[in-house]
Amino acid sequence: MRLITLAALLVLVPLALFAEAQQAPERRALQQLGLTDAQVSQVLDLQAKARDALRQGAAQVRVLRAQIDKAMLASPVDMAAVNALVDQMSQARAGMQKTLLAARAQMQQVMGTDNFQKYMSGMRRALAHRFPRWHPVPRLSPRAGGGSFWM
């Protein structure tokens, strides 16, 4: 029993330290905005809860996507079942969007509108290298020879 407890501690302590180290830059950024320690804790808790809810929603969407793919391979395809799965997937995505918006509203309430805008601007700059801007390919007009997909 002691060996299992010791092994668990040896695994969990580095994970806890790593998680705390990951929060340190965000904590500093929030403190630089003039937020109190209580406000910083509230914001970090809101972020963690939203992140967990979004992970669960994304997992649910992946499962539903796999179920749709499987249902589409059936012969004959039961479109009523496929449509029901698509509706469930849409509801899961809508739930994820609602979670994001609720977290944003709560963070804005805790931080104040100006501080929230400054914080989000800083986060965008900090994460810009991880998420480069997407530049869509311009659509070809029928006059440019693109035509329609169905023609």
C-alpha positions in Angstrom: 0.0 0.0 0.0 2.8 2.4 0.8 4.5 1.6 -2.4 1.4 2.5 -4.4 1.0 5.7 -2.5 4.6 6.6 -3.0 4.4 5.8 -6.8 1.2 7.9 -7.1 2.9 10.9 -5.3 6.0 10.6 -7.6 3.7 10.8 -10.6 1.3 13.5 -9.3 3.8 16.0 -7.9 5.6 16.7 -11.2 2.2 17.0 -12.9 1.0 19.5 -10.4 4.2 21.5 -10.6 4.0 21.4 -14.4 0.4 22.6 -14.3 1.3 25.4 -11.9 4.3 26.4 -14.1 1.9 26.6 -17.1 -0.4 29.0 -15.2 2.4 31.3 -14.0 2.6 33.5 -17.1 -1.1 33.9 -17.2 -1.2 34.7 -13.5 1.5 37.4 -14.0 -0.4 38.8 -17.0 -3.6 39.1 -15.0 -1.8 40.6 -12.0 -0.2 43.2 -14.3 -3.7 44.3 -15.3 -4.2 45.3 -11.6 -6.5 42.4 -10.7 -6.6 41.2 -7.1 -5.5 37.7 -6.2 -9.1 36.7 -5.8 -10.0 38.0 -9.2 -7.0 36.2 -10.7 -8.1 32.9 -9.1 -11.6 33.4 -10.4 -10.4 34.0 -13.9 -8.1 30.9 -13.8 -11.0 28.8 -12.4 -13.3 30.0 -15.1 -10.7 29.1 -17.8 -10.2 25.7 -16.3 -13.9 24.9 -16.2 -14.5 26.2 -19.7 -11.5 24.2 -21.0 -12.8 21.0 -19.3 -16.3 21.5 -20.7 -14.9 22.2 -24.2 -12.8 19.0 -24.1 -15.9 17.0 -23.2 -17.8 18.6 -26.0 -15.1 18.0 -28.5 -14.9 14.3 -27.4 -18.7 14.1 -27.8 -18.5 15.6 -31.3 -15.7 13.1 -32.3 -17.8 10.2 -31.1 -20.8 11.4 -33.0 -18.7 12.0 -36.1 -17.5 8.4 -35.9 -21.1 7.2 -35.4 -22.2 9.2 -38.5 -19.3 7.7 -40.5 -20.3 4.2 -39.4 -24.0 4.8 -40.2 -23.1 6.1 -43.7 -21.3 2.8 -44.4 -24.4 0.7 -43.8 -26.3 -0.6 -46.8 -28.9 0.8 -47.0 -28.2 4.0 -45.2 -30.8 4.8 -42.5 -31.1 8.6 -43.1 -33.4 9.1 -40.1 -30.7 7.8 -37.8 -27.9 9.8 -39.6 -30.0 13.0 -39.4 -30.6 12.3 -35.7 -26.8 12.0 -35.1 -26.2 15.2 -37.1 -28.7 17.0 -34.9 -27.0 15.7 -31.8 -23.6 16.8 -33.2 -25.1 20.3 -33.9 -26.4 20.5 -30.3 -23.0 19.5 -29.0 -21.3 22.2 -31.0 -23.9 24.7 -29.9 -23.3 23.7 -26.3 -19.6 24.3 -26.8 -20.3 27.8 -28.3 -22.5 28.6 -25.4 -19.8 27.5 -22.9 -17.3 29.8 -24.6 -19.6 32.8 -24.6 -20.7 32.2 -21.0 -17.0 32.0 -19.9 -16.2 35.2 -21.8 -19.1 37.0 -20.2 -18.1 35.8 -16.7 -14.5 36.7 -17.3 -15.5 40.1 -18.6 -17.6 40.7 -15.5 -14.8 39.7 -13.1 -12.1 41.6 -15.0 -14.0 44.6 -16.3 -14.5 45.3 -20.0 -11.2 47.3 -20.5 -9.0 44.8 -18.7 -10.7 41.9 -20.6 -10.0 43.6 -24.0 -6.3 44.2 -23.0 -6.0 40.6 -21.7 -7.5 39.1 -24.9 -5.3 41.3 -27.1 -2.2 40.1 -25.2 -3.3 36.4 -25.5 -3.8 36.8 -29.2 -0.3 38.2 -29.6 1.1 35.5 -27.4 -0.6 32.7 -29.3 -0.1 34.2 -32.8 2.8 31.9 -33.6 0.7 28.8 -32.7 -2.3 29.8 -34.8 -1.2 31.5 -38.0 -3.9 33.4 -39.9 -5.8 31.4 -42.4 -6.1 32.9 -45.8 -8.8 31.3 -47.8 -8.3 30.7 -51.5 -10.4 33.1 -53.4 -13.4 31.6 -55.1 -13.3 31.4 -58.8 -16.2 33.2 -60.5 -18.0 31.4 -63.3 -16.6 34.0 -65.7 -13.1 33.1 -64.6 -13.6 29.5 -65.6 -14.5 28.1 -62.2 -18.0 27.1 -63.1 -20.3 25.3 -60.7 -19.5 22.1 -58.9 -22.7 20.4 -60.3 -22.1 21.3 -63.9 
